[in-house]
Amino acid sequence: MQISDTEIKKLLVQGGLRLSEPAELEEPSPRPTDGPLIKAVTADVMQMEDREDRVAELKARIEAGNYAPTGEEIADAMMRRAIADRVRA
């Protein structure tokens, strides 16, 4: 499942979190008290649609040979995926 920037921001807001620089972090993440929040966010993520239409679009573009993501797009997708995977764990 592709996780959009909008979905990531919504998950962060729901959890009362914000994006921060590593130097700003004072507590380990996840904090021991984050268990209920992680469970709630995980349930929300699991209920999201798989976006079959997006998968079909990308598959068609790959097969047609006109899908060439930039390095920045790949890195962005990797970061969004890492956030989503961490939320699910």
Buried (B, 14 or more C-beta within 10 A) or exposed (E): EEBEEEBBEEBBEEBEBEEEEEEEEEEEEEEEEBEEBBEEBBEBBEEEEEEEEEEEEBEEEEEEEEEEEEEEEEEEEEEBEEBBEEBEE
